[in-house]
Amino acid sequence: MEISLNGHAPTEALRPTPLLPPGFTVPASRWVHPSTRLRALLESAPFVFAPGVYDPFTAQQAMYYEFPAVYFSGYSFAMGHVGSTDMDLYSSVEIADGARRTVSALRKFQLTMAVGDPDAGVSPRHLPIPPLLVDMDGGYGNAFNVARTTELYVGAGVAACHLEDQVLPKRCGHIAGKALISADEMIGKLKAIRNVADDLGNTDFVIVGRTDAVSAVDAPESTRGLALAVERACRYLDTGLPDLIWCEFPNADRGPVETFSAEVHKRFPEAQFAFNWSSSFKWHAESNPLRWTELGELGYRFIFITLAAIHANGLGFGQLLQGLRRQQQDGYIALQRAEFADGLDLPTRSHHLLSGVAYHNLMGGEYGAARLNRDILEEHHAAQTV
């Protein structure tokens, strides 16, 4: 079943911006804070799906296809920028800067799409900017490290973050040997996020509290497994700090997902959850895989695939490299035949469009920038006066 992925109302107002020449417009939601937009989506949609990305380019692709939100994955960031696994081998400053550049790129991309490519006959498109939820791992230290990271995220224009209750250095949720900090320490870290965001004026900043209790091998409590995950979730929700709870499950089994929702809802009927529709699971081998609509009905309102971009890029680039090795130049010709096949909507066909060459040419005339095409701007102004 096809779902509506549009992150804005069909009749959303369009407004001019000083960053575009007269006559061009962008969606008015450009000036609504991303946290506010994400809260509105969570309140109104059956669920919000966010593909997992790791850099500005992959986030722009998600925006082009109008996904309502974007998930900035820590594991993907580790692989794509550090070349490592997800075990706290990068710092808060590194991932915060990656998120900052991605938010900035999405705002630029909206301007790029609002211009289109006049030379190529590509009409303007009015794309909403998807809010970004960013991995905060275990906070990269104690509550003071969490506070600093939150300050960086909020300043970057990030809409939301998630924090997990693992002992540092953390591990990917699907790597063995995880241990939990105390629930009290986790609550202190959640409080640091909320207080810093509020102090910076972003009272809508969305907080996701994650527990790895299902598969942790060590924890202060005597209970283990799903029962401990439910207990941790309820303790976190009881503080009123997290907006959603994410329970990391070790496999694609339905039972624990349904049980966790039912048990937590006994105490917190309105609780909302985040769900990692993980690429670590072999969904293609499941006879009855969990559907997003089903998850939404269970209260899993924010759904994401952490390594979506990594796996897709690995497949596509891997196939190209194999073709180049076997067929040399013919391997790339085969890629172009596929890329330019009829009926495909691929903005990457024109890297000039995707990277904003047309926009910069157009604005070059506005700013008097040397060596940029003023003819385009003159033609546009002439058309506006007709």
N, C-alpha and C positions, 0 to 999 in steps of 0.2 A: 504494500500500500504506500502510495506516495504521500508525503507529509508536507505541510507548508513550512518552509525553512526561512520565510521572509522575516527579517528582524525589525520590520517597521510596518505601519499601517499602509494599505495601498494608496490612501489619499493623503499621505504625509506631505505637509507643506514644504515647499522649496523656497530657499532664501539665497540672496546674493552674499558673497563674501569678498573682502578686500583682496583675497588671494586669487581671485579670478577676474578677468576683464568683464565689463558691463555686458549683461545679456546671458551670462552663465550662472547657474545656481547649483546648490547642493541641498540635501535633505536637512530640515531644521534640527533633526536630532543630533547633528554635529555638535551642537552647543548644549546638549543634555549630558550630564556626567555619565561615563560608562557604568559606574556602580548603580546609578539610578535606573539606567536602561536594563541592566541585568536583573535587578529586583522586579521590575515591571514584567519582564519576560517570565521569570519564575512564578509570578503570581497569576499570569494570564494563560500561559501555554500548558498543555498536558505534560510536556517535558521539553527541555532545551538540550539539543545535541550540539556538541562542540568537537570538531576534529582536532586531533593532537598535532601541533606544529612545533617548530624549534627555531624559526628565524623569520625575518620580515617577508621573504619571498613566499614561503609556504603559507604564511598568514594571509598575504594578499590574495593568493589563490582561493583560500577558503572564503574570503570576503567577496571575490568575484562571483562565486557561485551562491552567494547570499545565505551562508550559514549564519544563524542568529548570534553565535558566540564562538570564541576560539579558546582552546585549551593550550597553554604554553607548558609543554611537558619537560620535567626535569631530566628524565631518562633520555628523552630525545635531545635535550640540550647537551647532556653529557656526551652522547655519541656524536652529535653534529658539530660541537664546538671544542670539546676536550679530547675526544677519541677514547672515551673510557666508559665503564659501566656506571650504574647509578649507585654510588657508594660514598657520597659527600666529597668527591674529589674536585669539585669546583666551589667557589665561595659565593656568598650572598651578593657581593658587589658584581660578580661576573654575570649571574643570571638576572639580576635587577637591570643591568645595563642592556642585556639582550632583550628583556621585556620592554625597556624604555625605547630602544630603537625600533622594536616591532610596533608599538603603539604609534610612534611618530610616522612610521612607514604606512600604516593604515590610514592615517589622516591625509598623508600625501596622496595615497592611492585614490582616495575619494575625489580629490581635485583632478587627478589624472583622468579618471573615468568620466568626470563631469565635462571634460573637454572633448573626449573621444579622439579621433585622428582625422581631421578634415582632409588631409591629403589622400588618405586611404578610404575615405567615405565611411568611416566608422562614426556613428552617431553618439552623442553623449549618453551616458548612463548615470542614474542617480542612485548610488549604492549607499546603504547605511553602514556605519562603522561597527563591526561586531565587538562587544566588550571582551576583554581578555582576562581569563582566570589563570593565574600563574602558580606553579608549584613552589612551595616554600620548604619542602622537605621537613626536617625537624627543627628548622629555624636557625641552623648553622651555629648553634651555641646555646647559651642560657636565655632567660627572658629578656636580657638587655640586648643580646644579638637579635632576637626576634623583633624587638622594638626598632632597632636600626634598620633591619630588613624591611619592616612595614613602612617606615619612613621613605625608604627608597622606592618601594612599590607604589605607594600612594602618590609620591611626587612624579612617578613615571606615567601616571594616568591609568594604572592597572585597576580593573573593576573588582577583582576578588583574588583570594589566595586560599590554598589549603595547607594545613599544618598537621603533621603526623606525630604519634605518641611513641616513637622509637627512641631507644638509647642511641646516642651519637658515637661514632659516625653511623648514619642510618644505612639501610640496605634497600634495594628495590623490593617491593612487596612480594615478589616471587623468587627471591633468593633466600636460601635457608640461613638460619642462625639469627633471626631477628629477636631483639629483646625490647621490653617496654620500660619507659620511665614511669614514675608514679602518676596516678591520675591527678594528684594535687599539682605536680610540676607542670603537667600538660595544661591544666586549667590556668595556671599562672601565665603560661605562654599565650594562651588564647586571650587572656585579659590584656596582655601587653599589646596584642594586635588591635583589639577593640579600642583601647585607650589612646593609642597613637593615632589611629585613623580618625577618631572623633576629635582629638586635639588639632589635627590638621584640617578639620572642617568637612571630612568625608564621613558623615554618619551613616551613609548608605553602603559603605564598603562591605562586601559580602565575605563572610568567613566560613570556610568548610573545615570542620574538625574530623580528622581521619584517625581510625584506630586499626592497628595491625594485630589485634588480639587473637584473631582466629587462628593464625599459624605461628604466633610468637613462641619461642622456646623458653623464654624467661620473662617473668613479670613479678612485681611485688605481691600480687594476689595469689591465693592458692588455687583458684579456679583457672581453667584454661579453655581455649577454643571458643566456640560460638557463644557460650554462656558468658564468658568474660567480655566478649565484644559487645553484647547487649548491655551488660553492666556498665562498661566504659561509656557507651553511647548515651545511656540515661544519665550518668553523672555529668557528662559534658553538657547535655541539653538542659539539665536542671539549673545550670548557671545562667542560662539565657544568652550565652556568648556566641556559640556557633549558629549560623543560619541553616546550614545543612550538615549532615553527618555522612561521612564516607567510611564504610566498612570494606576493607580490602579482603576479597575472597581468593582462595588459592586455586580455584578451578571454576569451570562453567556450570557446576551443578545447580539446579533450580532450588532444591530443598533449602539450603542455608540462606539463599537470597530471600525467599519467601518467609522463612522463619524469623530472620532478623527483623524484617519489616513488621511482621505481626507482633512480635514481642515488644519492640520499642513503641509501637502504636498503642499498646495497652496502657502505657504510662503517658505517652505524648501523642495523642491522636492526630495532631496537626504536623507532626515532625516530617521534614523533607530530607531526602537523602541524595547523595551523589553516587554514581555508579561507574566504575571503570570497566567498560565493555572491552576487556583487555585483549590486545593482539597476542599476548602470551598463550591464550586459550585457542585450541583448534576448533573454532566455531564451524568450519566446513565439515568436520567429522561428527558434529552433534546432530542427532536425529530430530531434536526439537529445541533449537537454540532459543534463548531468551530474546523476545522481541522488545523493541524500545517502547512500543505502546503498552505492553504488559508491565514493564518496569515503571512507566509513568503511573499506571493505575495502582501500583504498590507503594508509591510515594517517592520513587527514585526520579527526581525532577531534573537533575543535571547529569547528562550521560555523555561520556567521551571515550575516545580510543586513543590512549596515550601515544602510541608509536605509529599512528596512521601515516603521517608524512614520511617517516623513516622507511617503513615497509614499502610504500608506494614508490618512493624515489629509488629504493634499492632494487625493486623489480624493474622499473623502467630503465634506469641507467645501467643496471646489470645486463639487461637484454641488449642495449646498445653496444656496450663494451664487448660482449661476446660476438655481436655481428661485425664490429670493426676488426676484431682479431681474426675472424674467419674470412671476411669478405673485403677488408680494407674500406675504400671509399664507398663501395656498394652497400656496406652496412649502414652508413649514414643516409644514403639515398633511400634505403628502405624505411628508415625512420621518417624522412620527410614525406614519403608517400603516405604513410599512416597518419602523420600529423596534418597533412593537407587534404585528407579524404573528405568528400562531401558530407555535409550535415553535422560536422563537429564544431562545438563552441569552445575553442581553445585560445585564450588570450595570449598564450606563449607563442602562438604562430608569429606574432609580431612583438619581438622584445622591445621595439620602439614604443609600442602602445603600453606595454606592461611597465616599462621603466619611466614612462612619462616624457618621451622626447617631444611629442606634440605639445604637451603642456608647457614645457620649458621654451620651446620655440615661440609659443603664443605669448607667454609672459615676458619673453625677452624684449618685445616691443614696448610693453608697459614700463619696464624698468630701464630701458635704454641700454640693455646688455649688449656688448659687442659680439659680433660673429653669430648672432642668433637671427632667425628668419623673421623680419618685420612684415613681410608680405602677407603672411597668414593673418596677423592682427589687423592689417589694413583691410583685407578682404572681409574679415568678420565685422569690423566697424561699418564698412560699406553696406553689408547685408542688413545690419541693425537699423540703418537709416532709411532703407527702402520701404 
